[in-house]
Amino acid sequence: MSEENVPLVPSGEEDRRTNEDSSNQSRTTLSRSQLIWSLLTILSTIIILTLIIVIPVVTRQSSPITQRIDCYPEAKSRFSNYSKEACLKRNCLFDETPRLNVTQCYLNPAYGYIFQEEVQTKTGIQIKLQRNQAIASMFPEPIDNVILNVQYYTNDILRFKLYDNNNQRYEVPIPLADSPGRPSSVQYEFTYSSKILPHNLFSFAVKRRTSQTVLFDTSLGGLMLNNQFLQIVTRLQSPHIYGFGENNHDTLKHNVYEQKTWGIFARDQSTNWEPNTNQYGSHPFYVLMEQIPNTDGIPSGHMHGVLLLNSNAMDYSFGSTPSLTIRTIGGILDFFIFLGPTPEQVIQQYTWLIGRSILPPYWSLGFQLSRWGYSNLNHMQTVIERNHNAGVPFDVQYADIDYMDSKKDFTIDPIHFRRINEYVSQLHQHGIRTIVILDPSMIDDKDNYAPTIEGIQEDVFISWDHKKKLIKGVCWPGNVFFPDFFTHQTQVWWSRWIKNFRQVNLTFDGLWIDMNEPASFNTNDPLPWNWMETNNSYTLKCPQNLFDDPPYRTKAAFRYDDKMNRSARLSDRTICMTALQGEINPTTDRPKYRHYDIHNLYGWSETRATWNALQLAINKRSLILSRSTFVGSGQWSSHWFGDNEATWHEMKRSLIMMIEFNWFGIPLSGADICGFDKLPSEEMCIRWMQLGAFYPFSRNHNNRKAFEQDPASWPASAVSIMISALRIRYTLLPYYYTLFYKAHTQGSTVIRPLFHEFPTDKTTLDIYLQFLIGPYIMIAPVTDDGARQVRLYIPSLHWYDYYTGSLIQAQQQFVIIEAPLETIPILLRGGAILPTQGYALNTKYSRTKPFGLIIVLNANGQAEGDLFYDDGESLDTIDSESYYYASFTWSSDN
């Protein structure tokens, strides 16, 4: 049979043969049972025989307690009204005997969908399903007729969608790379069955074609589609699962045996808000390191990734099977599976689909200074000058909302920052760039504030439902309106104001877009927290409805019930979910989207509009720093991890988030060095500056309530240590820049965990307190108070100490490395050639310095590396081939 005639998916006939085989086995078993029963008939009564007949039926309907599908995930909240009666009201089963880590209220195993028909399509297959209506649904408005559409997207990417066959539903409106057509050599198989689950319920699986490793498997049941509740459950091939964001995870690898639930919903919540919480962005993407069957979790070296392309509020839970349950409250279930098989290949496939990350301007890889709390321009100048005089290298100075007139966008404080534009021009002459902050919301001033006046005239703000009454929230300047970046007129308005502001008022080099979840202070509460600053007691109150108060609130809401001492709502700290957005749909004469569906896309939509505006305003590569991100945001922006605290715990968390955001396709990311909130000790800030010197996005920033913590604010001995770490960063910038070039063109990671390079080493799967920059540099920061040593894992032969060049005599074992206060341990991998460039106080001057190469030989006396270099700021250097690229090799034999 020729290659093109090999069925990519088992046909219905093949599936029936599989089912017939199963039936034959069942008939064999039945024949033996009949023999036994004949004997029992002689020895027993009719009653006993009846009992024997009933027992198999009951067993088939029962679910093993470790495989129950939770019907009441919010049960731990005291505002959930959890009880036996509430469980039964959801048409679920209730276990009268509560046991530790055993689900008490669980889904009837007979709930699910029944196979109806398979149809071959040009790109795959389409399967019609019908809900088993003998079992009532947990929530209202079940979707009875479902289509499962399977698309062979590429040889290594499979897409499947579950949606309503009778009604069109919301789908995420972001651009994706188009499928090139039905592939000829797929690396996966899609199979389905109606015999694995009870009551002939439908289930399906996705496997690797060569190894038959199962990557996605719904045979546990739990598939459910309702108007406002969609759920899918998959077995996990191994417990080595990572990703999902944006959450404050405390370990890189999820502990499936803790059976935790996490929310995904963009919200103005800092990383220190409390454990097990969601933050600013939404990234429903995970990766899983596969294991060798019948071993104790030994990795096979293969990894796959899974994206749920859904922008509604959702949560995800782990089971000890191991299993994963994903619940969302709108849209459709639209999945992509990326087969890798190597970790880097998975991320390359993912970023190909969602959009490759930006090639940042070279200067954005330099160290950056920021603070919320510069009292005036003289204060900012003092900080800059003392760091310059101390020899601290830095490239970027930020201006937070301090520079604004009463915290209003596109304004300058006429008293305290009157000469800021003149000063920015002076900084630019010395190679220091300026980034200023913009918030999306506009003050409710219809008389004097031109952006709002013009915005109302041009219909750019989000309004209540289909009416023209604007939704009004609360942010820094007081009462505010929210631009709808999904409309063309808003994008034009936004671009015009950015361009004019830069031309007339302040010649910035990049924009920092904050508060774009969107944030609205104390929505649904009596007072905004800053009411004394603004003399404003108004807060947005969202009426009770099925969008702000859906039948299932998700962990993104009910996690905060106890803290808020009430039933938390999706609209808390943001705007009402009922709001309509987008262009007018000519069929309905209403905007296309509801905020309920596209809330998680608000920051994404502002980022895209800001990117387009900056191209017109600057016509060079710029930098956008966005707080709220979504799938694909990395093609326009960088990201910082928001309002962290000056704690060792938060320092550790930043390592996890840095790796996760490389997976999410936003490699230019990092935390506020030394912490945004609270007071770091001198030792903590030293250690954090050492770590932050290797963040892809390296910025020291803190808030107005804390003491200043820029490097030069510390004693001379501390400054010297911080400078020494930054000198190493600046020396290695050509290596970093080459990695960003590869991320931009190939989709690979800049920062990666050890298991990306050593995927068959089980020990590496749990390591996150040491990380790799590309494949060749290992950083092992000190993240504990008072520590002067680090325990780090050496995964292979030929790692060398960066400072001394001495070989680390270890392989696949932990070693103790000395780490006095002035040193951050750095190791170089044998076989590497690393491009370097001379050090200077910023990249304007370092780019004039000579290049160098660090050659680190492997066991065979060989090494290789490369260098990408261009002017660092032109928009089209790659397309126009206006760059230099070199590959280096070394062989001791030649």
MARTI-84591 format. One line per 5 residues: number of its first residue (from 1); their letters; for each residue x, y, z of C-alpha. Coordinates in steps of 0.001 Angstrom, whole numbers, plus 500000, padded with zeros to 6 digits. Each point is the difference from the previous one (the first is absolute). Last residue first. Example, Ala and Ser with C-alpha at 12.3 -4.5 7.8 and 13.67 -1.06 7.14 Angstrom:
2> sa> 513670:498940:507140  498630:496560:500660
! end
This chain:
894> ndssw> 542271:520534:513003  499743:497170:502521  499277:502468:502776  496832:500867:498151  498278:503337:500215
889> tfsay> 496877:501147:498208  498411:503413:499603  496900:500986:498062  499645:503627:498991  497048:502258:499289
884> yyses> 500218:503670:499109  496900:502018:499276  498230:501997:497334  498244:497019:498446  497068:502220:498961
879> ditdl> 497526:497692:501723  502338:499599:502972  500855:503680:500395  496385:501063:499660  499154:502262:502934
874> segdd> 503367:501633:500590  501145:500094:503641  503009:497847:500833  502202:500886:497037  500469:496293:499306
869> yfldg> 501700:497038:501661  499380:496261:500160  502826:497866:501347  500607:496252:500043  501425:497130:501997
864> eaqgn> 502055:496819:499795  502518:498050:502046  502311:496993:499669  502762:498421:502095  498237:496657:500080
859> anlvi> 499031:500300:503664  498509:503429:499351  501909:503221:499547  498879:503397:501262  500914:502850:497658
854> ilgfp> 499123:503484:501228  500029:502259:496959  500654:503735:499843  498634:503101:498364  501667:503385:500227
849> ktrsy> 498105:502977:501461  497797:502392:498014  496834:498157:501003  500995:500507:503648  499665:503762:499539
844> ktnla> 496366:500269:498955  499396:496822:502008  500495:501679:503355  502745:500606:502562  502507:497955:497992
839> ygqtp> 501219:496380:499781  501698:498498:496953  498100:497503:497925  499401:496276:500312  499171:497058:497719
834> liagg> 499806:496611:501744  501526:496884:498434  498666:496952:501795  501063:496337:500029  500389:499711:503750
829> rllip> 497303:501799:501903  500758:503149:501948  499124:500407:503681  499046:503118:501922  499785:500235:503807
824> itelp> 499047:503494:501180  502901:501584:501858  500570:502983:502327  498111:498428:502892  502115:496854:499957
819> aeiiv> 498565:497171:497911  502005:496786:500392  498563:497157:497990  498655:496830:501606  499402:497160:497564
814> fqqqa> 496972:498028:498907  500427:497096:497622  499497:499092:496378  503701:500504:499208  502606:501595:502231
809> qilsg> 503522:501456:499999  499160:503588:499164  502824:501105:497676  501829:503185:500929  499607:503033:497741
804> tyydy> 500450:502275:502998  497074:502439:499804  497586:498110:497749  500514:496678:501810  499966:497229:497420
799> whlsp> 497511:497282:499104  501485:497055:498188  497986:496909:500865  496259:499974:500363  497067:501019:502188
794> iylrv> 501886:501854:502747  497391:500825:502633  500472:502872:502359  500330:500479:503699  500879:503609:500625
789> qragd> 502415:501437:502519  500248:503225:501940  496399:500065:501198  499031:502759:502403  496492:500437:498680
784> dtvpa> 499062:497512:497326  499725:500514:496231  503637:499705:498926  499975:499793:496230  501061:496935:497983
779> imiyp> 500368:501207:496417  500926:497533:497236  501281:501238:496656  500152:497839:496851  496613:498942:498644
774> gilfq> 498263:503374:500056  500280:501677:503373  499462:496992:502247  498391:499840:503415  500672:499237:503644
769> lyidl> 497327:500258:502680  497606:498167:497668  500858:496313:500341  497240:497378:500199  500352:498496:496519
764> ttkdt> 503811:500143:500100  500197:496924:502221  498230:497858:497410  502794:500404:497427  498557:499057:496609
759> pfehf> 499261:503596:498977  503488:501405:500607  499997:503239:497962  496376:500971:500583  500192:498193:503347
754> lpriv> 502309:502683:501372  497341:502675:499870  500075:502616:497242  500689:503692:499574  500269:501275:496416
749> tsgqt> 497473:497538:498579  499627:498950:496372  497452:501479:497599  502118:499713:496853  500185:503569:498676
744> hakyf> 499223:502121:503056  501274:497507:502581  503125:499508:497886  500600:503753:499836  499366:500172:503742
739> ltyyy> 502712:497371:500518  502386:502034:497840  499240:503056:502110  500786:498107:503192  503368:498825:498622
734> pllty> 500838:503519:498777  498968:501282:503472  502552:497825:501823  502390:502803:500980  497051:502099:501111
729> rirla> 498754:497219:502256  503449:499399:501487  500359:503704:500768  496585:499910:501662  501218:497381:502479
724> simis> 503101:502079:500851  497875:503112:500347  497836:498391:502671  503060:498972:502018  501492:503494:499812
719> vasap> 496720:501589:501013  499868:497808:503116  503470:501104:501130  499177:503628:499229  496974:500013:502288
714> wsapd> 496549:499852:498328  498149:502785:498155  502303:499476:497014  498260:496725:499079  496450:501409:499943
709> qefak> 498212:499113:503235  498215:503164:501106  498016:499509:503182  496512:498572:499714  496603:501720:499874
704> rnnhn> 500563:501437:496515  500372:496647:498333  502872:497985:498616  501853:499332:496764  503356:498488:498998
699> rsfpy> 499741:498711:496428  501596:497138:498039  497838:498480:497274  501862:496845:498913  500706:499427:503706
694> faglq> 503754:499486:500360  500941:503153:501945  496829:499328:501954  501690:497091:501783  502957:502071:501164
689> mwric> 497678:502927:500715  497870:497629:502075  503006:498827:502003  501094:503573:500683  496433:501069:500781
684> meesp> 499627:497148:502473  503319:500815:501671  499076:503650:500436  496644:499061:501470  496981:500516:497821
679> lkdfg> 497193:502277:501186  496373:499452:499073  498492:500090:496495  501565:499945:496546  502675:497415:500718
674> cidag> 503802:500058:499812  499768:499660:496195  496466:500443:498668  499523:496691:498215  501003:498946:496498
669> slpig> 498874:499593:496403  501297:500196:496440  499238:496322:499248  496289:500531:499297  499060:496860:498024
664> fwnfe> 498038:498286:502789  502846:497530:500524  502397:502899:500617  497308:501362:502296  500107:496787:502020
659> immil> 503783:500137:500423  499936:503557:501361  496967:499177:502132  501828:497184:501777  503125:502066:500644
654> srkme> 497838:502868:501267  498485:497705:502596  503406:499611:501663  500358:503757:500403  496466:500144:501367
649> hwtae> 500939:497543:502742  503149:501964:500813  497776:502955:500737  499852:503578:498690  496488:499686:498672
644> ndgfw> 498597:499715:496481  497796:502421:498121  500068:498879:496399  501853:497191:498260  501517:502105:497267
639> hsswq> 499068:499421:496406  501379:500693:496528  497865:500894:497044  498890:499683:496397  500442:496381:498834
634> gsgvf> 500009:499029:503677  496280:500681:500352  499188:496803:498089  497960:498239:502691  499078:502677:502507
629> tsrsl> 501736:502747:501935  499186:502533:502707  502925:502012:501380  501409:501253:496718  503470:501401:499333
624> ilsrk> 500155:501255:496438  503480:500601:498617  500923:501730:496766  501440:498984:496668  500079:503014:497775
619> nialq> 497394:501991:498101  499355:502077:503142  496362:501192:499889  498657:497765:497251  501639:496836:501341
614> lanwt> 499018:501118:503492  496296:500128:499111  500024:496487:498522  501609:498640:503137  497551:501914:502208
609> artes> 497000:498517:498176  501423:496485:500384  500711:500577:503686  496535:501443:500651  498353:496930:498429
604> wgyln> 502169:497585:501985  499338:501900:503239  496246:499687:499418  500168:496406:498782  499236:498384:503371
599> hidyh> 496728:501949:500115  499050:498711:496535  497122:497633:500793  498319:501720:502952  500863:503319:498333
594> rykpr> 497394:499134:497384  500969:500026:496357  498638:500954:496595  498492:503398:500827  496276:500216:499219
589> dttpn> 498067:500541:496781  499184:496275:500084  500836:499062:496400  502231:503008:499375  502253:499030:502934
584> iegql> 501325:503303:501279  503720:499999:500708  501254:498926:503373  498739:500115:503547  496871:499383:502079
579> atmci> 500014:500291:503790  498216:497243:501947  503221:498894:501737  500156:503135:502105  503372:501686:500391
574> trdsl> 502988:498970:502145  500933:499639:503682  497015:497684:500623  498209:499280:496712  500389:496226:500273
569> rasrn> 498215:500102:503345  500977:498987:503527  497313:498644:502322  500627:501960:503148  502617:500434:502705
564> mkddy> 502471:501396:497449  502809:497747:501199  497643:497076:500491  498504:500230:496541  503294:500639:498214
559> rfaak> 500606:496556:498486  496352:500059:498867  500766:502430:497185  502961:498747:497952  499159:496515:501290
554> trypp> 497069:499935:497594  496641:501779:500555  497736:497131:498902  496365:501032:499465  501280:503382:498769
549> ddfln> 499929:503125:502192  501456:502852:497925  498662:498393:496848  496810:498430:501362  498830:503242:501561
544> qpckl> 500092:501974:503246  500745:503632:499250  503618:501188:499900  500821:502857:502342  502883:502292:498980
539> tysnn> 501358:501986:502900  499459:503619:500992  501456:501499:503196  502307:502512:498344  502152:502450:501917
534> temwn> 502857:498775:497763  502587:499179:502642  497422:499190:502702  498141:497686:497632  503106:497900:499343
529> wplpd> 498533:496652:501114  496855:500579:497959  496843:499990:502124  496858:497841:500440  501300:496925:498134
524> ntnfs> 498611:498617:496715  503082:501218:498072  502753:500798:502459  502422:501746:497632  499522:499364:496311
519> apenm> 502820:498149:498254  499676:498830:496393  501876:497522:499966  501880:503033:498648  501230:501688:503188
514> diwlg> 503391:500655:498363  501335:500784:496557  503693:500943:500075  500861:501765:496781  503277:500396:498136
509> dftln> 502542:502529:498776  498399:503149:501429  500176:503464:498424  497603:501796:502356  497563:502818:499308
504> vqrfn> 499453:500936:496358  501160:497150:497784  499638:497245:502576  496578:501158:501147  498878:500402:496391
499> kiwrs> 500996:496452:499047  498477:498446:503102  496797:502034:499636  499597:499129:496328  500660:496318:500589
494> wwvqt> 497362:499805:502735  497363:501768:497866  500746:497785:496984  499873:496855:502145  496752:501161:501567
489> qhtff> 498427:500638:496584  501022:496536:498822  498200:498263:502846  501406:497190:502127  501980:502494:502080
484> dpffv> 496859:500989:501920  501168:502910:502121  498978:499965:503683  498456:502975:501808  501269:501407:503286
479> ngpwc> 498992:501362:503406  503078:500924:502048  503461:500790:498555  501491:496661:501128  497101:497665:499145
474> vgkil> 496249:499833:500507  497292:498682:497676  497452:501505:497636  498231:497986:497335  498731:502444:497408
469> kkkhd> 496290:500460:499274  499694:499406:496268  497691:497006:500297  500800:496604:498508  501232:498572:503318
464> wsifv> 501436:502727:502156  502738:501827:498128  503676:499484:499233  501699:503158:498724  501147:500914:496473
459> deqig> 496870:501706:498652  501800:502717:498003  498313:502895:501811  500445:498224:503317  503690:499435:499300
454> eitpa> 500460:503590:498861  498747:501324:503332  501846:497290:501924  503348:500656:498307  499370:503784:500233
449> yndkd> 499585:500315:503763  498318:503300:500836  496226:499625:499824  499134:496304:499785  502206:499009:502908
444> dimsp> 499446:496370:500930  503683:499073:500026  501272:497598:497348  500842:496315:500579  502760:498274:498022
439> dlivi> 502917:500871:502271  503151:501431:498443  503504:499803:501454  503111:501580:498590  503154:498402:498602
434> trigh> 503167:502056:499587  503272:499035:498343  503503:500713:501275  502744:500228:497363  501591:503276:501088
429> qhlqs> 498164:502081:497404  496794:498267:501055  500445:501185:503561  500171:503615:498817  496831:499572:497957
424> vyeni> 498238:498518:503033  501033:503071:502006  498399:502356:497503  496852:497889:500032  499913:499968:503813
419> rrfhi> 500153:503763:500393  496591:500502:501696  500184:496859:502109  499095:501344:503467  497996:503061:499008
414> pditf> 498215:499372:496694  499470:496284:500742  499982:498604:496477  496901:498750:498174  499278:497266:497459
409> dkksd> 498414:497727:502622  498631:501555:503195  501658:499316:503362  499238:503505:501344  502361:501509:497399
404> mydid> 502250:497119:499098  503667:499506:500858  499218:498098:503217  498058:497383:497990  503282:498122:499455
399> ayqvd> 502925:501371:497975  502574:497383:499105  503733:500336:499306  501658:497598:497579  503564:499057:499118
394> fpvga> 501855:499268:503225  503562:499390:501138  500699:500940:503636  503275:501910:500160  499300:501768:503301
389> nhnre> 499805:503340:498209  497375:498644:497608  498005:498542:502870  500195:503282:501924  499065:501945:496893
384> ivtqm> 496912:497956:499206  498653:500167:503552  500607:503747:500267  498375:500609:496612  496850:498170:501109
379> hnlns> 499811:502114:503157  500584:503173:498017  497100:499014:497722  497584:499801:502911  498825:497765:502841
374> ygwrs> 501279:496859:498298  497707:497492:501707  499307:497104:497712  503538:499018:499141  501943:498825:496976
369> lqfgl> 503483:499155:498787  500892:497651:497127  502966:497742:499229  500707:499431:496302  498080:497541:497844
364> swypp> 497646:502818:498933  502948:501733:498311  500192:497284:497362  496464:500668:498822  497921:496881:500519
359> lisrg> 499444:497396:497282  496402:499351:500898  498630:496560:500850  498651:497615:497379  496269:499848:499373
354> ilwty> 497357:497615:501363  500605:497013:497693  503747:500307:499469  500288:500725:503722  498465:496638:500832
349> qqivq> 502076:498045:497492  503223:501603:501254  498950:499365:503588  499445:496304:499256  503263:499813:498052
344> eptpg> 501929:501342:502990  498588:497289:502245  500781:497180:497546  497211:498052:498254  498545:502478:499316
339> lfiff> 496466:498694:499749  497960:503160:500328  496313:499446:500836  497539:502800:499194  496629:500208:501707
334> dligg> 496809:501985:499420  497304:499334:502602  497384:502638:499207  499011:503409:501323  498947:500362:503598
329> itrit> 500431:498973:503619  503206:497996:500028  500977:496817:501780  503203:498002:499515  500529:496694:501833
324> lspts> 503435:498381:499938  500832:496461:500984  502582:497948:501836  498164:497829:501301  500842:502437:502841
319> gfsyd> 497731:502697:498656  500896:503501:498889  497695:502940:499592  499750:502809:497454  497946:503156:500086
314> mansn> 498271:502219:497504  498841:503535:499294  499411:500328:496281  502803:500423:497473  500074:496521:498467
309> lllvg> 502723:498534:497796  500793:497014:502191  503655:499370:499222  501780:496688:500540  503726:499267:499876
304> hmhgs> 501971:496808:499480  503351:498836:501317  502258:497080:499125  503141:499042:501891  498445:496744:501214
299> pigdt> 499878:501278:503555  500333:497515:502885  496820:500287:502069  500519:496823:501987  499875:497765:496985
294> npiqe> 497225:497977:498380  499798:502216:496928  502909:502397:499337  498882:503472:500984  498794:502997:498049
289> mlvyf> 500939:503531:500976  496814:502039:499897  499454:503560:498844  497090:502281:500827  498175:502884:498367
284> phsgy> 496984:501895:501338  501901:503325:500138  497938:502831:501505  501561:503086:501544  500064:502202:503073
279> qntnp> 499972:497611:502954  498238:496868:501147  500265:498689:503556  501227:496858:501766  501866:501821:502776
274> ewnts> 499032:503517:501113  500182:503389:498236  503819:499814:499813  500042:499841:496195  497825:503093:499818
269> qdraf> 496380:499980:498960  498470:502260:497361  498204:497138:498258  500267:497964:496822  498259:496665:500529
264> igwtk> 501468:496518:500321  499139:498274:503273  501868:497126:501635  498672:496793:501583  502247:497785:502082
259> qeyvn> 500060:496197:500072  503114:499899:502211  500931:496828:498103  500355:501949:496754  502950:501939:501393
254> hkltd> 500590:502494:497220  503573:500357:498820  501510:503479:500256  499353:500277:503710  498426:502812:501996
249> hnneg> 497499:500999:497329  498643:503531:500163  497690:499692:497019  499917:501459:496459  499930:497409:498781
244> fgyih> 500016:496384:498963  503405:498282:499795  501419:496696:501148  499076:496300:500170  502274:497143:501010
239> psqlr> 497316:497734:501506  500125:497768:496915  497711:499038:497111  497328:502234:501455  496401:498808:499787
234> tviql> 497729:502598:498554  496876:501709:501272  497903:502536:498102  497553:502545:501305  497829:502762:498570
229> fqnnl> 497657:502033:502167  498076:503067:498903  497939:498734:497024  500660:496424:500999  502543:497531:498698
224> mlggl> 501133:497068:502118  502684:497343:499622  500516:498419:503416  501095:496563:498860  503215:498313:501120
219> stdfl> 500544:498820:496423  500808:503529:498822  503605:499270:498983  502567:502480:498719  503659:499175:499421
214> vtqst> 499908:496192:499794  503396:498602:499002  499462:497789:496948  503781:500115:499408  500007:500862:496297
209> rrkva> 496615:501649:499534  499984:501994:503170  496526:499705:501413  496818:502073:500300  497015:498462:501774
204> fsfln> 496227:500016:499809  496948:499268:502108  496326:499375:499194  497595:498475:502468  498857:496433:499406
199> hplik> 498165:499947:503335  503252:499720:501940  503256:501304:498488  502416:497926:497909  497492:498770:497422
194> ssytf> 499064:503023:497921  503459:500519:498595  502232:502587:498394  503404:500196:498402  502133:502904:498770
189> eyqvs> 503516:499050:498954  503064:502215:500019  503219:500673:498092  498296:501077:496795  501756:499388:496713
184> sprgp> 498016:501501:497121  498511:503075:501604  496523:501275:499081  500469:503659:499209  502580:502624:500931
179> sdalp> 498087:500657:503245  499844:503714:500518  502087:501663:502688  497652:501454:502569  498351:503408:500309
174> ipvey> 497862:500602:503103  496199:500027:500033  499294:497366:502696  496737:498251:499103  496506:501005:501168
169> rqnnn> 497178:497591:499222  497929:499146:496935  497003:497866:500878  498790:496572:498911  503150:497862:499809
164> dylkf> 501406:501478:503192  503784:499642:500263  502887:497657:500650  503166:500882:498084  503054:497910:499196
159> rlidn> 503362:501147:498683  503027:497773:499420  503483:501442:499560  503101:498030:498954  499295:499153:496353
154> tyyqv> 497973:503176:499750  496394:500917:500783  498407:496567:499735  496568:501253:501011  497534:498128:502209
149> nlivn> 496522:501520:500341  497939:498626:502872  496460:501274:499463  497542:500061:502869  496235:499587:500181
144> dipep> 498583:500209:503516  501614:503180:501263  498853:500272:503609  498120:503163:500923  500142:499970:503783
139> fmsai> 502733:498403:502122  500820:496543:501322  498227:498268:497096  497243:497401:500269  500754:496377:499175
134> aqnrq> 497728:498137:497557  500837:502742:497515  503221:498321:498939  501259:502940:497958  500243:499513:496271
129> lkiqi> 503196:499919:498006  500828:500652:496359  503571:499329:498937  501905:501985:497389  503182:498687:498455
124> gtktq> 503251:501367:498635  501042:502831:497701  497832:499444:496929  497250:498475:502133  498929:496410:500751
119> veeqf> 496679:499681:501813  499413:497915:503129  496535:499485:501478  498039:499682:503230  502360:499250:502902
114> iygya> 498465:500492:503427  500957:502797:502372  500522:500200:503742  498433:499364:503365  499779:496329:500941
109> pnlyc> 502936:500388:502400  497769:502232:502176  502226:502901:500927  501321:500253:503512  499259:501497:503400
104> qtvnl> 502259:498355:502577  503310:500082:498136  502533:498063:502056  503086:501821:501289  499121:499050:503606
99> rpted> 496794:498052:500286  496397:501121:500371  497511:497144:500382  496618:500984:498538  501419:500102:496485
94> flcnr> 497782:502196:497838  499157:499564:496325  499300:502948:497726  496794:501483:498596  501160:503505:500972
89> klcae> 497130:500018:502496  501521:496828:501438  503141:501920:500906  498017:502889:501494  497977:497538:502111
84> ksyns> 503154:498275:501215  501402:503359:500966  502100:502811:498557  498458:503435:500265  503065:501403:498163
79> frska> 500460:502946:502366  502117:498075:502490  502385:499166:497180  501370:496467:500198  497280:498644:497688
74> epycd> 501087:502092:497001  500972:496930:497948  496475:498546:500388  499393:497295:497406  503466:498433:500220
69> irqti> 500574:497215:497472  500714:496743:501834  503058:498044:498945  501601:499304:503386  496674:498818:501403
64> pssqr> 499625:497426:497233  496730:500921:498275  496891:497875:500371  497714:499312:497071  501853:496855:498883
59> tvvpi> 500156:498678:503553  496253:500428:500387  499350:498012:496834  502431:497259:501016  498241:499614:503379
54> viilt> 496456:499725:498687  500334:496568:498432  501569:498503:503120  497213:501426:502119  497378:498424:497779
49> liiit> 501699:496626:500273  499966:500286:503791  496304:500782:499917  499271:497087:497646  501510:497650:502575
44> slitl> 503391:498394:499939  501818:496688:499516  498544:498778:496693  499804:503494:498587  503587:500590:501084
39> lswil> 501177:497269:497689  498179:501558:497072  501385:503385:501025  503547:498735:499707  499351:498723:496502
34> qsrsl> 498273:503231:499014  502952:502002:501336  502378:498062:497792  497847:500814:496994  499773:503627:501052
29> ttrsq> 503785:500359:500103  500216:498735:496479  497197:502334:498969  501875:502946:501593  503148:499107:498111
24> nssde> 497955:499854:496811  498529:503413:500852  503477:501489:500404  500997:498598:496655  496765:501398:498573
19> ntrrd> 500902:503431:501390  503363:499905:498302  498333:498819:496793  497502:502846:500389  502886:502451:500321
14> eegsp> 501526:498616:496831  496656:500406:498196  499584:503555:501303  503357:500825:498520  503066:500137:502186
9> vlpvn> 501654:503385:499506  502884:500765:497693  499016:497168:497657  503026:498863:497954  499124:500731:496403
4> eesm> 502351:502980:499657  502993:497876:501018  499394:497333:497364  498611:496605:500923
! end
